[in-house]
Amino acid sequence: MSIRLPLKRVADNMYGLHVELTTKCNAWCPGCPRSNNGFGLKEGHKLIDLDPDYLLDFVTRMPKLRDILLCGNRGDPIAYNKINYLLENLYQQERMINVDIHTNGGLRSTNWWRDLARQRRNYDKFMQVFFSIDGLQDTNHIYRQGTDFNKIINNAKAFIDAGGIANWRFLIFKHNAHQIEEARTLSKEIGFSDFITETPYIPIEARNWQTGEYYSLSADNEQEDDPDITKQSIVNANIFDIEYENNWVDVKECQHATLQHSGNYRNFISAEGIIYPCCYWEDERKETYNIETLDIITEFSKRMYRNTCLEVCGTTKLQNK
């Protein structure tokens, strides 16, 4: 495993860390970079698990680290074989480190989910799980291909009933927009702490995970995201103006811009153990950079906009003004 560590000045000010534990997953979501629009793995995709001891050693180098996000770019963290070992060692840290886990919820047994909640409670540490459930029994599988709605709900119930903190994340498409309120009601009945809606940026070209047949998934742009997760312009955050040639980056939290502006850092570590500015820089765009010297704020201030930043967090695919 080839590992590139940041300089000490970055490590000393690392506040948040986004971690890809594994490239393994049980689902075939069309928008995921691991697959061919949901049908079969992309050529060259490797099934990899991050070395937990490397990550734990990495954490000890970060004296200010307070938030760890376990959210897959190409895999689901619950598919990580050593997740219990990793969490137990994170909980044993003397400082408080908040752990957020994002999952489709379709893996493991209800007993495992109960034990996950009890493990967290035994150490009196803060950990919450975000279940990505995009609809109800008749619609969730349209995007979350290969998952079982009833199994997901049973896993969530087991986790919550055992004292776990869970949130329901709902991607709004035209095929499930009519179910938002019903899903919200169900989330309250089960005991989810929060119900969060999000709208995909663009229409998604999809393929059936079993047959390869093409279909399209359209976002319901008439629906509004919850106010607390709606993207905000960096201009509104009073950091800097990055408007350029009718395109601009419109973000809620650029992992470099907002934290680095305050003297803190947040990076993404891939399952290969490589440090990236954020998870989007890992894909086929292949930005050229040196993580030890990269300064996004300075680049933006000089009107030097990375294609990744414009295409992913910007409005180049949404609108021109």
C-alpha positions in Angstrom: 0.0 0.0 0.0 1.5 3.3 -1.1 0.7 6.0 1.6 1.2 9.7 1.3 1.0 11.5 4.6 0.5 15.3 4.8 3.1 17.6 6.3 3.1 18.1 10.1 1.6 21.5 9.7 -1.5 19.9 8.1 -1.6 17.0 10.6 -1.4 19.4 13.5 -4.5 21.3 12.3 -6.6 18.4 11.0 -10.1 18.8 12.5 -12.1 16.5 10.2 -11.3 13.3 8.3 -13.4 11.6 5.7 -12.5 7.9 5.4 -13.2 5.3 2.7 -12.8 2.1 4.7 -13.5 -0.3 1.8 -14.4 -0.4 -1.9 -16.8 -3.3 -1.3 -20.6 -2.8 -1.3 -23.8 -4.9 -1.6 -25.7 -2.3 -3.7 -25.6 -1.2 -7.3 -26.5 2.4 -7.2 -26.4 4.0 -10.7 -24.7 7.2 -9.5 -21.8 5.4 -7.8 -18.4 5.6 -9.4 -17.6 2.0 -8.7 -20.1 0.6 -11.3 -21.2 1.1 -14.9 -24.3 3.1 -14.1 -25.3 0.3 -11.8 -24.5 -2.7 -14.0 -21.2 -4.4 -13.3 -18.0 -3.1 -11.8 -16.1 -0.5 -13.7 -12.9 -1.8 -15.4 -10.0 -1.6 -13.0 -12.1 -1.4 -9.9 -10.3 -3.2 -7.1 -11.8 -4.6 -3.9 -9.7 -3.1 -1.2 -9.9 -2.6 2.6 -8.0 0.1 4.4 -5.6 -1.1 7.0 -7.3 -0.2 10.3 -4.0 0.0 12.2 -2.7 2.5 9.7 -5.8 4.6 10.1 -5.5 4.4 13.9 -1.9 5.5 13.7 -2.9 8.3 11.5 -5.5 9.4 14.1 -2.8 9.6 16.8 -0.9 12.1 14.6 -3.9 14.5 14.5 -4.1 16.2 17.9 -7.0 18.4 16.9 -9.0 15.7 15.1 -12.6 15.7 16.4 -14.8 14.4 13.5 -14.5 11.2 11.5 -16.9 10.6 8.6 -17.1 7.0 7.5 -18.9 7.4 4.1 -18.2 5.4 1.1 -17.1 6.9 -2.2 -16.9 3.5 -3.9 -18.0 1.2 -1.0 -20.2 0.9 2.1 -18.4 1.2 5.5 -20.6 -1.6 6.9 -19.0 -4.0 4.4 -15.7 -3.3 6.1 -14.7 -6.5 7.9 -12.8 -4.8 10.7 -15.3 -2.0 11.5 -15.9 -3.3 15.0 -12.2 -3.4 15.8 -11.7 0.1 14.3 -14.6 1.6 16.3 -13.5 0.0 19.6 -10.1 1.5 19.2 -11.5 4.9 18.3 -13.7 4.8 21.3 -10.7 4.1 23.5 -9.1 7.5 22.5 -9.0 9.8 25.5 -10.3 12.7 23.5 -13.8 12.9 22.1 -14.0 12.0 18.4 -17.4 12.1 16.8 -18.0 9.3 14.3 -20.6 9.5 11.5 -21.4 6.4 9.5 -23.2 6.5 6.2 -24.7 3.3 4.8 -27.5 1.9 2.7 -28.4 -0.2 5.7 -28.8 -3.5 3.8 -25.8 -5.4 5.3 -25.4 -7.4 8.4 -27.9 -9.0 10.8 -30.2 -7.3 13.3 -28.1 -8.8 16.1 -25.0 -7.1 14.6 -26.8 -3.8 14.5 -27.9 -4.2 18.2 -24.3 -4.9 19.2 -23.1 -1.8 17.2 -25.4 0.4 19.3 -24.4 -1.3 22.6 -20.7 -1.0 21.7 -21.0 2.7 21.4 -23.0 3.0 24.6 -20.4 1.0 26.5 -17.8 3.7 25.8 -20.2 6.6 26.2 -19.0 8.1 22.9 -20.9 9.9 20.2 -21.6 7.9 17.1 -24.5 8.2 14.7 -25.6 6.3 11.6 -27.1 7.9 8.5 -29.3 5.3 6.6 -29.6 6.2 2.9 -33.2 5.1 2.1 -34.6 6.7 -1.0 -38.3 5.8 -0.8 -40.4 3.1 0.6 -40.7 -0.6 -0.2 -41.9 -0.1 -3.8 -39.3 2.6 -4.7 -36.1 2.5 -2.6 -34.6 -0.3 -4.8 -35.0 1.8 -8.0 -31.9 3.8 -7.1 -30.5 1.6 -4.2 -30.4 -1.4 -6.5 -29.7 -4.8 -4.9 -31.0 -3.8 -1.5 -33.9 -5.1 0.5 -36.2 -2.4 2.0 -37.6 -4.7 4.8 -34.1 -5.8 5.8 -32.9 -2.2 6.0 -35.8 -1.1 8.1 -35.4 -4.1 10.5 -31.7 -3.3 10.8 -32.5 0.4 11.6 -35.1 -0.7 14.2 -32.6 -3.0 15.9 -30.0 -0.3 16.0 -32.4 2.4 17.3 -34.1 0.1 19.9 -30.7 -0.8 21.3 -30.0 2.9 21.9 -28.3 3.9 18.6 -28.7 7.3 17.1 -29.9 7.1 13.5 -30.9 9.5 10.7 -32.9 8.8 7.5 -31.4 10.4 4.3 -33.8 10.5 1.4 -32.7 11.4 -2.2 -35.6 12.9 -4.0 -36.4 11.6 -7.5 -39.5 12.0 -9.5 -40.4 8.4 -8.8 -40.3 8.8 -5.0 -41.2 12.5 -4.3 -44.8 11.6 -3.6 -43.6 9.5 -0.7 -41.7 12.0 1.3 -44.3 12.7 4.0 -45.2 9.1 4.4 -41.5 8.2 4.8 -41.0 11.1 7.2 -43.9 9.7 9.3 -42.4 6.2 9.2 -39.1 7.6 10.3 -40.7 9.1 13.4 -42.5 5.9 14.2 -39.3 3.9 14.1 -37.4 6.4 16.1 -35.0 8.1 13.7 -33.5 11.3 15.2 -33.8 13.2 11.9 -35.3 12.9 8.4 -33.1 14.6 5.8 -34.0 15.2 2.1 -31.6 15.9 -0.7 -32.0 16.5 -4.4 -29.5 14.9 -6.9 -27.6 17.5 -8.9 -28.4 16.1 -12.3 -30.4 13.4 -14.0 -28.8 10.0 -13.7 -28.4 7.5 -16.6 -29.0 4.1 -15.0 -28.8 0.5 -15.9 -30.6 -2.4 -14.3 -28.1 -4.2 -12.0 -29.3 -7.6 -13.2 -30.2 -7.2 -16.9 -28.2 -4.2 -17.9 -31.2 -2.5 -19.4 -31.0 1.3 -19.5 -33.4 3.7 -17.8 -33.1 7.2 -16.5 -33.6 8.7 -13.0 -34.7 12.3 -12.9 -34.4 14.5 -9.8 -37.6 16.3 -8.7 -36.4 19.9 -8.9 -39.7 21.2 -7.7 -38.9 19.8 -4.2 -36.7 21.8 -1.9 -34.0 20.4 0.2 -34.2 20.7 4.0 -32.8 24.2 4.9 -30.0 22.8 7.0 -28.4 20.9 4.1 -29.2 23.2 1.2 -26.0 24.2 -0.5 -24.8 27.8 0.2 -22.6 30.0 -1.9 -19.1 30.7 -0.7 -19.9 34.3 -1.5 -22.6 34.2 1.1 -20.1 32.7 3.6 -18.0 35.8 3.2 -14.9 33.9 2.4 -14.2 35.0 -1.2 -15.8 35.6 -4.5 -15.1 32.7 -6.9 -17.4 33.7 -9.8 -15.7 33.1 -13.1 -16.7 33.1 -16.8 -20.4 32.5 -16.0 -19.6 29.6 -13.7 -18.9 29.5 -10.0 -18.5 27.0 -7.2 -21.6 26.8 -5.0 -20.9 24.8 -1.9 -22.1 24.1 1.6 -18.7 23.1 2.9 -15.7 22.9 0.6 -13.5 20.6 2.7 -10.5 22.9 2.1 -12.1 26.3 1.8 -14.3 26.6 4.9 -12.0 24.8 7.3 -8.7 26.0 5.9 -10.0 29.5 6.1 -10.3 29.1 9.9 -6.9 27.5 10.2 -8.2 23.9 10.2 -8.1 21.1 7.6 -10.3 18.3 6.5 -9.1 15.7 4.0 -10.3 12.4 2.4 -8.3 9.2 2.8 -9.0 6.4 0.3 -9.2 2.7 0.9 -5.7 2.6 -0.7 -4.4 4.9 2.1 -3.9 7.9 -0.2 -4.7 11.4 1.0 -6.9 13.6 -1.2 -8.4 17.1 -0.7 -11.9 15.5 -0.8 -13.6 12.4 -2.1 -14.4 13.9 -5.5 -10.7 14.3 -6.4 -10.3 10.5 -6.3 -12.3 9.8 -9.5 -11.3 9.9 -13.2 -10.6 13.6 -13.4 -7.2 12.9 -11.8 -6.3 16.4 -10.7 -2.5 17.0 -10.5 -1.5 18.3 -7.0 0.7 17.8 -4.0 -1.3 17.3 -0.8 1.6 18.8 1.2 1.5 22.1 -0.5 -2.1 22.4 -2.0 -3.8 25.6 -1.1 -7.3 25.8 -2.5 -8.1 29.2 -1.1 -5.0 30.8 -2.7 -5.9 29.1 -6.0 -9.5 30.4 -5.9 -8.3 33.9 -5.0 -6.2 33.8 -8.2 -9.1 32.6 -10.3 -7.5 29.2 -10.6 -10.5 26.8 -10.6 -10.0 23.1 -10.6 -12.2 21.2 -13.1 -13.3 19.0 -10.2 -14.4 21.9 -8.1 -16.4 23.5 -10.9 -18.0 20.3 -12.2 -18.9 18.8 -8.8 -19.5 21.7 -6.5 -20.1 24.3 -9.1 -23.0 25.2 -11.3 -21.5 24.3 -14.7 -24.0 21.5 -15.2 -26.9 23.2 -13.6 -27.2 26.7 -14.9 -25.4 29.6 -16.5 -25.9 33.2 -15.4 
